Amino acid sequence: MTTLVARPNRVRDAGQRYQWLATAHLRLMVLMLVFLGVGSLIGLRLTWLAIFGDPPTNAYATTSLIPLRGDIVDRNGVTLASTMDAWSVGVHPGRLLGDPEDLAPRLAALMPERSEAEYLAILRSGRSFTYLRRRAMPELVAQVNALGEPAMAFAREPERLYPQTTLAAHVLGYTDFDGRGVTGIERALDGRLTDPAKRADAVALSIDSRVQAAMESELFAAMTKHSAVGATGLVLDVDSGEVLALASLPVFNPNKFGKSPAEARRNNVTQSVYELGSTFKPLTIAQAMDTGVVSSMAKRYDATAPLAIGRFRIKDDHPLGRWITVPETLIHSSNIVTARIADEMGQARMEDLFRKLGFNEPPHIDLKEKGRTLWPHNWGRSTTLTTSYGHGIAVTPLHLASAYAALVNGGIWRPATVMKLEKGVAPKGRRVFTEATSIRMRQLLRLIVTEGTGRRGDAAGFRVGGKTGTAEKPGAGGYSRSVNVSTFAAAFPMDRPRYVVIAMLDAPKGTADTFGFTSAAWTAAPVVSKVIARTGPMLGVIPDAHKDVDLADLAPLIQKPDKEE
């Protein structure tokens, strides 16, 4: 009998399981190799980037780590402008679910800058989107959100913040709602402040916030006291051209620039031009010394009678009726003698002086807001004479400050800057006066303060030198006899000048303690005195009552100075 034996099914099943396991292992190996390859590629890429890639200051590496606009700080690191996140409130009128007539008055109550009718018009406009408030406080966002209207929209946006509010507003300027610089250093350095590779580093200005605050407060006090239309002031380093303070009044708050009038946003230090009167006289005398027209301080000039130019006459406010020396010319602020000296120099040399000082072009500074000077079209004899004492030519207060820096620093004119410079670094500049003339002018300017019209500009122990200037303000009907531009241009300490200080009041009015006088001797000079007394020690100038400029060789040339300008 034959017996048939069948192959067990489990043998076949075992073979199949073996094949399945082999296939699974193969697939796992392939998958592992794929993961290993991808991981290796990522590792190699990271290694390559670490060795050969751009440094971490590039745009894509820093965008999420730094503000969208760089900070601005003063020379000591005090923050003047910074960027932070803020809220915006908007609405999608086309998606409105509620009743516009019900929502409009509620929005007007929360955001009163628009009327109920204006909100109603927006809500009925059907537009896709409209901003209702930029730079909104979180409390307002919560209140608007509580209205329960789904069409309201809220977003976080970068906001430019000026923590010192109005301080140095005309230097800083402001940005628009899209973050673009509109005026001031915000406009001038817009590219630098938004550059991803640079905006992590704050921009340091030459401004010293302490000096700026002192200048602004003293100017504002004088402007208020004398009911002036406006006021300007600045402090300038005579060796580097750095501006430590620049003030223009009236002022504005860059956090709320839209609420300020256009005239408040105008930088009168760099944009507005003025006839600055007798402050030009030291510049004329210095040029006369350099050109050999004035060869001796003892030389005397006729001040006995007015000087005729055609049908006009040049007169002195306080006629001396005698022949006077060069020091007396400046001490008594004689228009007659200054004009006679300019007449001797002639048109070419007078015009050359003003061109060397940059009076024929806008002021040199980093800001974009610059005014064009009123340069004489006809340099005839009358122009030559009148410009010598600051009439017939109009420049900015910054022009004057740079000119006085050259007058006392050894004779080198340099452009002004609102950017902080490295210590010992300064623009090369150009020579305007000889060093010998500059040294002599320090004596003469000090004499004006100790013996002449600038006495109220002195500050005990600081050896101030300077010149007053009171110019009649031009108007539609000619020059006004009752409205002045009053300026005091000074420098200190005169034995080694370090800073120029300018103060100017536009149309000041007399007060009881000035006996009704509006001249610079009574209005602008005291401002400079107070600013120097407050800021001198901050700037490293320690008052010393035992030091002064040696005036021994000039003292014999002076007779009984007048009391005032």
KEBATOR-94753 format. One record per residue (C-alpha): residue number from 1; residue in three letters; x, y, z. Coordinates in steps of 0.05 Angstrom, whole numbers. Layout:
% residues N
NODE|NUM|ala|X|Y|Z
...
***
This chain:
% residues 565
NODE|1|met|0|0|0
NODE|2|thr|26|67|-20
NODE|3|thr|24|125|30
NODE|4|leu|22|198|6
NODE|5|val|51|251|53
NODE|6|ala|30|325|40
NODE|7|arg|79|382|52
NODE|8|pro|58|420|114
NODE|9|asn|29|490|100
NODE|10|arg|72|520|155
NODE|11|val|135|506|115
NODE|12|arg|108|548|58
NODE|13|asp|84|601|108
NODE|14|ala|153|604|140
NODE|15|gly|185|616|72
NODE|16|gln|138|672|57
NODE|17|arg|149|703|124
NODE|18|tyr|224|701|111
NODE|19|gln|215|736|45
NODE|20|trp|171|788|77
NODE|21|leu|221|801|132
NODE|22|ala|277|806|81
NODE|23|thr|237|856|41
NODE|24|ala|220|896|104
NODE|25|his|293|897|125
NODE|26|leu|313|921|56
NODE|27|arg|261|976|58
NODE|28|leu|283|997|127
NODE|29|met|355|998|104
NODE|30|val|337|1041|44
NODE|31|leu|296|1088|89
NODE|32|met|353|1093|138
NODE|33|leu|402|1108|82
NODE|34|val|355|1162|56
NODE|35|phe|350|1193|126
NODE|36|leu|425|1187|134
NODE|37|gly|437|1220|67
NODE|38|val|389|1277|81
NODE|39|gly|419|1286|150
NODE|40|ser|489|1286|120
NODE|41|leu|469|1338|69
NODE|42|ile|439|1383|123
NODE|43|gly|501|1375|165
NODE|44|leu|546|1391|106
NODE|45|arg|504|1452|89
NODE|46|leu|507|1478|160
NODE|47|thr|582|1467|162
NODE|48|trp|590|1504|96
NODE|49|leu|548|1562|121
NODE|50|ala|587|1565|186
NODE|51|ile|653|1570|148
NODE|52|phe|636|1607|85
NODE|53|gly|569|1639|97
NODE|54|asp|556|1713|111
NODE|55|pro|567|1738|183
NODE|56|pro|506|1743|229
NODE|57|thr|497|1817|212
NODE|58|asn|464|1802|145
NODE|59|ala|392|1819|134
NODE|60|tyr|359|1750|140
NODE|61|ala|397|1733|204
NODE|62|thr|379|1798|241
NODE|63|thr|311|1819|216
NODE|64|ser|274|1784|272
NODE|65|leu|324|1804|326
NODE|66|ile|331|1880|318
NODE|67|pro|282|1938|312
NODE|68|leu|259|1960|243
NODE|69|arg|293|2027|254
NODE|70|gly|356|2041|292
NODE|71|asp|358|2081|357
NODE|72|ile|386|2152|361
NODE|73|val|425|2172|423
NODE|74|asp|461|2235|446
NODE|75|arg|537|2238|453
NODE|76|asn|532|2207|523
NODE|77|gly|486|2149|503
NODE|78|val|420|2180|526
NODE|79|thr|364|2152|482
NODE|80|leu|331|2207|439
NODE|81|ala|292|2163|390
NODE|82|ser|273|2089|392
NODE|83|thr|225|2041|359
NODE|84|met|174|1998|397
NODE|85|asp|113|1957|379
NODE|86|ala|46|1993|382
NODE|87|trp|-26|1978|362
NODE|88|ser|-67|2003|304
NODE|89|val|-143|2005|300
NODE|90|gly|-178|1998|233
NODE|91|val|-243|1976|202
NODE|92|his|-266|1936|141
NODE|93|pro|-328|1976|122
NODE|94|gly|-347|1925|68
NODE|95|arg|-352|1870|121
NODE|96|leu|-392|1909|172
NODE|97|leu|-446|1868|207
NODE|98|gly|-473|1919|256
NODE|99|asp|-512|1982|245
NODE|100|pro|-466|2040|224
NODE|101|glu|-511|2091|258
NODE|102|asp|-504|2054|323
NODE|103|leu|-428|2043|317
NODE|104|ala|-408|2113|293
NODE|105|pro|-424|2151|358
NODE|106|arg|-390|2097|400
NODE|107|leu|-327|2103|358
NODE|108|ala|-329|2179|363
NODE|109|ala|-333|2173|439
NODE|110|leu|-271|2129|442
NODE|111|met|-231|2165|387
NODE|112|pro|-254|2238|387
NODE|113|glu|-204|2261|334
NODE|114|arg|-261|2248|283
NODE|115|ser|-334|2269|289
NODE|116|glu|-392|2222|290
NODE|117|ala|-410|2243|219
NODE|118|glu|-339|2226|195
NODE|119|tyr|-342|2157|226
NODE|120|leu|-411|2145|195
NODE|121|ala|-384|2164|127
NODE|122|ile|-326|2115|135
NODE|123|leu|-371|2058|158
NODE|124|arg|-417|2069|98
NODE|125|ser|-361|2076|47
NODE|126|gly|-356|2003|29
NODE|127|arg|-281|2006|27
NODE|128|ser|-239|1945|39
NODE|129|phe|-201|1976|97
NODE|130|thr|-190|2043|132
NODE|131|tyr|-145|2061|191
NODE|132|leu|-181|2095|248
NODE|133|arg|-122|2104|296
NODE|134|arg|-48|2091|289
NODE|135|arg|-5|2085|351
NODE|136|ala|-63|2065|395
NODE|137|met|-56|2048|468
NODE|138|pro|-74|1977|490
NODE|139|glu|-131|2004|533
NODE|140|leu|-163|2035|471
NODE|141|val|-155|1970|432
NODE|142|ala|-191|1933|488
NODE|143|gln|-248|1984|489
NODE|144|val|-258|1982|414
NODE|145|asn|-255|1906|414
NODE|146|ala|-309|1906|468
NODE|147|leu|-357|1938|418
NODE|148|gly|-365|1868|389
NODE|149|glu|-361|1888|316
NODE|150|pro|-325|1833|275
NODE|151|ala|-306|1883|221
NODE|152|met|-259|1920|269
NODE|153|ala|-186|1903|257
NODE|154|phe|-127|1907|305
NODE|155|ala|-53|1899|288
NODE|156|arg|15|1908|320
NODE|157|glu|58|1960|284
NODE|158|pro|126|1991|298
NODE|159|glu|121|2059|331
NODE|160|arg|176|2112|333
NODE|161|leu|181|2140|403
NODE|162|tyr|218|2203|426
NODE|163|pro|225|2194|502
NODE|164|gln|252|2264|513
NODE|165|thr|190|2293|478
NODE|166|thr|208|2363|452
NODE|167|leu|282|2361|469
NODE|168|ala|324|2372|406
NODE|169|ala|262|2362|364
NODE|170|his|289|2401|304
NODE|171|val|353|2360|304
NODE|172|leu|316|2293|309
NODE|173|gly|258|2309|263
NODE|174|tyr|204|2256|258
NODE|175|thr|179|2197|217
NODE|176|asp|113|2187|181
NODE|177|phe|64|2130|197
NODE|178|asp|100|2085|148
NODE|179|gly|166|2094|186
NODE|180|arg|200|2139|135
NODE|181|gly|241|2198|159
NODE|182|val|208|2265|143
NODE|183|thr|253|2317|174
NODE|184|gly|316|2324|216
NODE|185|ile|366|2269|225
NODE|186|glu|310|2219|215
NODE|187|arg|306|2242|143
NODE|188|ala|380|2254|133
NODE|189|leu|400|2184|157
NODE|190|asp|337|2146|136
NODE|191|gly|378|2095|97
NODE|192|arg|427|2084|153
NODE|193|leu|372|2077|206
NODE|194|thr|335|2024|165
NODE|195|asp|395|1986|139
NODE|196|pro|389|1914|166
NODE|197|ala|465|1909|171
NODE|198|lys|472|1973|212
NODE|199|arg|407|1988|249
NODE|200|ala|426|1946|309
NODE|201|asp|477|1999|326
NODE|202|ala|450|2065|352
NODE|203|val|468|2130|316
NODE|204|ala|505|2176|364
NODE|205|leu|493|2250|355
NODE|206|ser|540|2306|376
NODE|207|ile|482|2335|418
NODE|208|asp|492|2335|493
NODE|209|ser|422|2329|522
NODE|210|arg|442|2367|585
NODE|211|val|468|2427|546
NODE|212|gln|408|2423|499
NODE|213|ala|360|2425|558
NODE|214|ala|395|2485|588
NODE|215|met|394|2523|522
NODE|216|glu|321|2508|509
NODE|217|ser|299|2528|579
NODE|218|glu|337|2594|580
NODE|219|leu|314|2612|510
NODE|220|phe|242|2596|527
NODE|221|ala|246|2638|590
NODE|222|ala|273|2697|551
NODE|223|met|224|2688|494
NODE|224|thr|166|2688|543
NODE|225|lys|192|2746|583
NODE|226|his|202|2790|522
NODE|227|ser|141|2764|484
NODE|228|ala|185|2748|424
NODE|229|val|159|2716|361
NODE|230|gly|213|2664|363
NODE|231|ala|283|2647|389
NODE|232|thr|343|2607|367
NODE|233|gly|406|2584|401
NODE|234|leu|464|2536|392
NODE|235|val|529|2513|424
NODE|236|leu|585|2494|376
NODE|237|asp|653|2462|389
NODE|238|val|702|2511|357
NODE|239|asp|754|2458|340
NODE|240|ser|711|2401|312
NODE|241|gly|648|2436|288
NODE|242|glu|604|2390|331
NODE|243|val|538|2419|351
NODE|244|leu|525|2406|425
NODE|245|ala|458|2443|427
NODE|246|leu|412|2469|373
NODE|247|ala|346|2501|394
NODE|248|ser|292|2533|352
NODE|249|leu|230|2562|385
NODE|250|pro|171|2553|381
NODE|251|val|182|2478|386
NODE|252|phe|141|2416|371
NODE|253|asn|132|2346|399
NODE|254|pro|156|2294|348
NODE|255|asn|111|2243|382
NODE|256|lys|51|2286|361
NODE|257|phe|79|2323|301
NODE|258|gly|11|2327|267
NODE|259|lys|-16|2371|323
NODE|260|ser|38|2424|315
NODE|261|pro|34|2483|266
NODE|262|ala|81|2484|207
NODE|263|glu|119|2544|234
NODE|264|ala|136|2506|297
NODE|265|arg|167|2449|256
NODE|266|arg|212|2498|219
NODE|267|asn|285|2496|241
NODE|268|asn|301|2570|247
NODE|269|val|375|2556|262
NODE|270|thr|387|2525|194
NODE|271|gln|328|2546|151
NODE|272|ser|311|2618|168
NODE|273|val|358|2675|149
NODE|274|tyr|366|2741|185
NODE|275|glu|404|2806|181
NODE|276|leu|447|2796|243
NODE|277|gly|471|2867|251
NODE|278|ser|532|2886|291
NODE|279|thr|554|2814|303
NODE|280|phe|587|2822|234
NODE|281|lys|633|2878|257
NODE|282|pro|687|2832|288
NODE|283|leu|689|2793|222
NODE|284|thr|700|2857|183
NODE|285|ile|755|2881|230
NODE|286|ala|789|2813|225
NODE|287|gln|789|2816|149
NODE|288|ala|817|2887|152
NODE|289|met|873|2863|197
NODE|290|asp|890|2805|150
NODE|291|thr|889|2849|88
NODE|292|gly|933|2903|120
NODE|293|val|879|2956|121
NODE|294|val|882|2957|196
NODE|295|ser|956|2953|214
NODE|296|ser|952|2981|284
NODE|297|met|903|2978|341
NODE|298|ala|921|3050|358
NODE|299|lys|900|3078|290
NODE|300|arg|843|3127|297
NODE|301|tyr|782|3136|253
NODE|302|asp|733|3193|245
NODE|303|ala|668|3181|283
NODE|304|thr|651|3255|290
NODE|305|ala|595|3255|238
NODE|306|pro|551|3207|199
NODE|307|leu|580|3176|135
NODE|308|ala|542|3194|72
NODE|309|ile|525|3144|18
NODE|310|gly|487|3181|-36
NODE|311|arg|424|3207|-2
NODE|312|phe|431|3160|57
NODE|313|arg|474|3168|119
NODE|314|ile|506|3116|163
NODE|315|lys|498|3136|236
NODE|316|asp|516|3109|305
NODE|317|asp|462|3095|356
NODE|318|his|504|3130|409
NODE|319|pro|547|3182|372
NODE|320|leu|615|3192|403
NODE|321|gly|632|3256|365
NODE|322|arg|707|3241|364
NODE|323|trp|761|3200|330
NODE|324|ile|765|3129|359
NODE|325|thr|812|3069|357
NODE|326|val|797|2999|332
NODE|327|pro|783|2971|402
NODE|328|glu|735|3029|415
NODE|329|thr|701|3016|348
NODE|330|leu|680|2948|373
NODE|331|ile|668|2967|445
NODE|332|his|621|3024|424
NODE|333|ser|595|2985|363
NODE|334|ser|607|3041|315
NODE|335|asn|572|3034|248
NODE|336|ile|609|3095|221
NODE|337|val|680|3070|233
NODE|338|thr|665|2998|213
NODE|339|ala|637|3025|147
NODE|340|arg|698|3070|137
NODE|341|ile|744|3009|146
NODE|342|ala|702|2969|97
NODE|343|asp|706|3027|48
NODE|344|glu|781|3023|51
NODE|345|met|780|2948|38
NODE|346|gly|733|2954|-21
NODE|347|gln|682|2908|-52
NODE|348|ala|728|2852|-73
NODE|349|arg|758|2839|-5
NODE|350|met|692|2846|32
NODE|351|glu|658|2797|-15
NODE|352|asp|718|2750|-9
NODE|353|leu|709|2749|67
NODE|354|phe|636|2728|62
NODE|355|arg|651|2675|10
NODE|356|lys|706|2645|52
NODE|357|leu|657|2640|110
NODE|358|gly|605|2606|65
NODE|359|phe|554|2662|70
NODE|360|asn|539|2655|-4
NODE|361|glu|511|2584|3
NODE|362|pro|466|2544|49
NODE|363|pro|495|2526|117
NODE|364|his|540|2465|120
NODE|365|ile|509|2413|165
NODE|366|asp|483|2341|161
NODE|367|leu|410|2362|162
NODE|368|lys|370|2370|97
NODE|369|glu|331|2430|123
NODE|370|lys|374|2488|100
NODE|371|gly|357|2559|80
NODE|372|arg|385|2598|22
NODE|373|thr|421|2661|44
NODE|374|leu|400|2729|17
NODE|375|trp|463|2745|-21
NODE|376|pro|470|2816|-50
NODE|377|his|458|2820|-125
NODE|378|asn|497|2885|-131
NODE|379|trp|562|2893|-94
NODE|380|gly|566|2967|-102
NODE|381|arg|596|3015|-51
NODE|382|ser|532|3019|-9
NODE|383|thr|529|2943|-4
NODE|384|thr|602|2939|15
NODE|385|leu|592|2988|72
NODE|386|thr|526|2963|99
NODE|387|thr|544|2890|99
NODE|388|ser|605|2906|142
NODE|389|tyr|557|2918|200
NODE|390|gly|507|2863|183
NODE|391|his|455|2896|139
NODE|392|gly|440|2881|66
NODE|393|ile|459|2807|74
NODE|394|ala|419|2754|111
NODE|395|val|447|2687|137
NODE|396|thr|426|2633|186
NODE|397|pro|447|2633|259
NODE|398|leu|488|2571|242
NODE|399|his|528|2611|191
NODE|400|leu|545|2660|245
NODE|401|ala|565|2606|295
NODE|402|ser|613|2574|245
NODE|403|ala|643|2642|228
NODE|404|tyr|656|2658|301
NODE|405|ala|688|2590|312
NODE|406|ala|738|2607|257
NODE|407|leu|747|2676|287
NODE|408|val|772|2648|354
NODE|409|asn|800|2578|340
NODE|410|gly|862|2601|303
NODE|411|gly|828|2620|238
NODE|412|ile|802|2554|211
NODE|413|trp|731|2548|184
NODE|414|arg|700|2479|190
NODE|415|pro|631|2453|171
NODE|416|ala|583|2441|229
NODE|417|thr|558|2371|244
NODE|418|val|505|2340|289
NODE|419|met|542|2273|287
NODE|420|lys|588|2253|344
NODE|421|leu|661|2252|321
NODE|422|glu|717|2211|350
NODE|423|lys|759|2249|400
NODE|424|gly|814|2287|364
NODE|425|val|781|2277|296
NODE|426|ala|756|2339|259
NODE|427|pro|746|2359|186
NODE|428|lys|807|2392|156
NODE|429|gly|770|2457|142
NODE|430|arg|800|2518|108
NODE|431|arg|839|2578|133
NODE|432|val|798|2642|136
NODE|433|phe|838|2685|184
NODE|434|thr|912|2684|204
NODE|435|glu|929|2655|272
NODE|436|ala|955|2723|294
NODE|437|thr|890|2757|276
NODE|438|ser|850|2703|313
NODE|439|ile|891|2714|376
NODE|440|arg|880|2790|372
NODE|441|met|805|2780|361
NODE|442|arg|801|2740|425
NODE|443|gln|826|2801|462
NODE|444|leu|778|2847|426
NODE|445|leu|717|2803|438
NODE|446|arg|735|2798|511
NODE|447|leu|740|2874|515
NODE|448|ile|669|2881|486
NODE|449|val|644|2839|545
NODE|450|thr|686|2872|600
NODE|451|glu|681|2944|575
NODE|452|gly|626|2949|523
NODE|453|thr|558|2927|500
NODE|454|gly|566|2853|519
NODE|455|arg|573|2861|595
NODE|456|arg|508|2825|609
NODE|457|gly|534|2766|570
NODE|458|asp|591|2753|618
NODE|459|ala|592|2692|665
NODE|460|ala|636|2697|726
NODE|461|gly|701|2658|717
NODE|462|phe|687|2634|646
NODE|463|arg|723|2691|608
NODE|464|val|668|2703|558
NODE|465|gly|680|2743|495
NODE|466|gly|627|2764|445
NODE|467|lys|590|2816|405
NODE|468|thr|519|2842|408
NODE|469|gly|478|2854|346
NODE|470|thr|412|2890|342
NODE|471|ala|384|2895|272
NODE|472|glu|319|2928|250
NODE|473|lys|273|2875|222
NODE|474|pro|253|2884|149
NODE|475|gly|180|2881|130
NODE|476|ala|133|2898|73
NODE|477|gly|142|2973|82
NODE|478|gly|217|2971|95
NODE|479|tyr|256|2966|160
NODE|480|ser|218|2974|225
NODE|481|arg|246|3021|277
NODE|482|ser|209|2986|333
NODE|483|val|219|2912|315
NODE|484|asn|288|2881|323
NODE|485|val|326|2816|313
NODE|486|ser|372|2815|375
NODE|487|thr|432|2770|375
NODE|488|phe|492|2756|420
NODE|489|ala|549|2715|391
NODE|490|ala|599|2692|442
NODE|491|ala|656|2644|456
NODE|492|phe|689|2618|520
NODE|493|pro|738|2614|553
NODE|494|met|774|2668|512
NODE|495|asp|844|2649|536
NODE|496|arg|833|2582|502
NODE|497|pro|766|2582|465
NODE|498|arg|728|2517|464
NODE|499|tyr|656|2534|450
NODE|500|val|615|2585|412
NODE|501|val|547|2602|441
NODE|502|ile|494|2640|401
NODE|503|ala|427|2666|426
NODE|504|met|378|2704|382
NODE|505|leu|309|2733|398
NODE|506|asp|261|2750|341
NODE|507|ala|221|2814|354
NODE|508|pro|230|2818|430
NODE|509|lys|192|2870|470
NODE|510|gly|221|2913|525
NODE|511|thr|204|2901|598
NODE|512|ala|208|2941|662
NODE|513|asp|275|2913|681
NODE|514|thr|304|2929|612
NODE|515|phe|275|3000|616
NODE|516|gly|238|2985|552
NODE|517|phe|301|2969|512
NODE|518|thr|299|2911|463
NODE|519|ser|372|2911|442
NODE|520|ala|414|2849|446
NODE|521|ala|452|2877|506
NODE|522|trp|388|2872|546
NODE|523|thr|353|2812|516
NODE|524|ala|400|2761|483
NODE|525|ala|465|2771|522
NODE|526|pro|435|2749|589
NODE|527|val|412|2684|556
NODE|528|val|483|2667|536
NODE|529|ser|509|2685|605
NODE|530|lys|460|2637|639
NODE|531|val|473|2580|589
NODE|532|ile|548|2585|599
NODE|533|ala|542|2587|675
NODE|534|arg|498|2525|674
NODE|535|thr|535|2484|622
NODE|536|gly|608|2504|628
NODE|537|pro|626|2454|682
NODE|538|met|587|2399|644
NODE|539|leu|633|2413|585
NODE|540|gly|696|2410|626
NODE|541|val|707|2485|633
NODE|542|ile|717|2501|707
NODE|543|pro|705|2574|726
NODE|544|asp|767|2609|752
NODE|545|ala|761|2680|778
NODE|546|his|837|2688|778
NODE|547|lys|847|2675|704
NODE|548|asp|833|2722|646
NODE|549|val|857|2745|578
NODE|550|asp|916|2793|580
NODE|551|leu|889|2860|555
NODE|552|ala|945|2904|580
NODE|553|asp|968|2927|510
NODE|554|leu|898|2949|491
NODE|555|ala|875|2982|555
NODE|556|pro|911|3049|541
NODE|557|leu|872|3055|475
NODE|558|ile|804|3057|508
NODE|559|gln|766|3117|535
NODE|560|lys|703|3115|578
NODE|561|pro|659|3062|543
NODE|562|asp|585|3074|536
NODE|563|lys|539|3036|581
NODE|564|glu|497|3003|528
NODE|565|glu|491|2988|454
***
